[in-house]
């Protein structure tokens, strides 16, 4: 009877010692989720033109690629889109605004 308890106690001790290592090992193989990426999109870009003149807006990526160019009339609110898909804000994008 005593050897049975010793065997069960030994197995329980081994399980308790191995369990933390299994929990840590699972965290190492996790792929970085989209939400944690530093350059993830933050939301759609919306421009409100409250000036008296039309405004031209151009947007560039950090690789100097032109994302798009738009002309927004006075009093107009525009959601910037390219190919019928709204452009999402990224920290690396640069926007240039000027009067038309």
VMD Tcl script that draws the C-alpha trace (Angstrom):
set ca {
  {0.00 0.00 0.00}
  {2.84 2.35 0.89}
  {4.55 1.81 -2.47}
  {1.28 2.66 -4.24}
  {1.09 6.01 -2.42}
  {4.76 6.65 -3.12}
  {4.20 6.00 -6.83}
  {1.13 8.31 -6.93}
  {2.98 10.97 -4.96}
  {5.96 10.72 -7.31}
  {3.74 11.08 -10.39}
  {1.96 14.05 -8.82}
  {5.31 15.72 -8.04}
  {6.51 15.18 -11.61}
  {3.29 16.66 -13.03}
  {3.55 19.67 -10.72}
  {7.17 20.23 -11.73}
  {6.52 19.89 -15.48}
  {3.30 21.97 -15.67}
  {5.01 25.42 -15.45}
  {7.43 24.48 -18.24}
  {4.55 23.46 -20.49}
  {2.78 26.78 -19.85}
  {5.95 28.75 -20.69}
  {6.64 26.68 -23.81}
  {3.20 27.51 -25.20}
  {3.87 31.24 -25.00}
  {7.11 30.99 -27.00}
  {5.47 29.59 -30.12}
  {2.79 32.24 -30.36}
  {2.83 34.25 -33.54}
  {2.62 38.00 -32.99}
  {-0.96 38.96 -33.50}
  {-2.00 41.72 -35.87}
  {-3.22 43.86 -32.99}
  {0.21 43.93 -31.37}
  {2.15 44.93 -34.48}
  {3.74 48.40 -34.13}
  {2.75 49.45 -37.66}
  {-0.83 48.19 -37.47}
  {-3.66 50.21 -38.99}
  {-5.47 52.37 -36.47}
  {-8.64 53.41 -38.30}
  {-9.99 54.93 -41.50}
  {-8.63 58.32 -42.60}
  {-11.28 61.02 -42.76}
  {-10.58 64.59 -43.88}
  {-12.84 67.55 -43.12}
  {-12.24 70.61 -45.29}
  {-13.38 73.62 -43.27}
  {-11.45 76.09 -45.42}
  {-12.93 78.37 -48.10}
  {-10.87 76.84 -50.91}
  {-10.52 73.34 -52.30}
  {-7.70 71.33 -50.74}
  {-5.46 68.73 -52.37}
  {-4.39 65.85 -50.16}
  {-1.67 63.36 -51.05}
  {-0.49 60.49 -48.90}
  {2.86 58.72 -48.98}
  {4.19 55.58 -47.27}
  {7.52 55.52 -45.47}
  {8.95 53.82 -48.62}
  {8.17 56.96 -50.67}
  {5.33 55.22 -52.46}
  {2.34 57.38 -53.25}
  {-0.74 55.86 -51.69}
  {-3.18 58.28 -53.24}
  {-4.12 61.86 -54.10}
  {-7.49 63.54 -53.57}
  {-9.08 66.98 -54.04}
  {-11.57 67.93 -51.35}
  {-13.97 70.82 -51.97}
  {-14.82 73.43 -49.31}
  {-17.15 72.14 -46.61}
  {-16.77 68.56 -47.79}
  {-15.97 65.59 -45.58}
  {-14.10 62.76 -47.30}
  {-13.16 59.24 -46.30}
  {-9.91 58.51 -48.14}
  {-10.20 55.37 -50.29}
  {-8.09 53.64 -52.89}
  {-9.74 51.08 -55.13}
  {-13.02 51.31 -53.14}
  {-11.26 50.28 -49.94}
  {-10.79 52.80 -47.14}
  {-7.20 53.63 -46.27}
  {-6.30 52.86 -42.67}
  {-3.99 55.12 -40.64}
  {-0.47 53.82 -40.03}
  {2.20 55.67 -38.04}
  {4.62 55.57 -40.99}
  {2.30 57.36 -43.45}
  {2.94 61.00 -44.31}
  {0.21 63.36 -45.46}
  {0.71 66.50 -47.48}
  {-2.11 69.05 -47.60}
  {-2.14 72.15 -49.78}
  {-4.59 74.60 -51.31}
  {-5.67 73.81 -54.81}
}
mol new
graphics top color blue
foreach p $ca { graphics top sphere $p radius 0.5 }
foreach p [lrange $ca 0 end-1] q [lrange $ca 1 end] { graphics top cylinder $p $q radius 0.2 }
display resetview
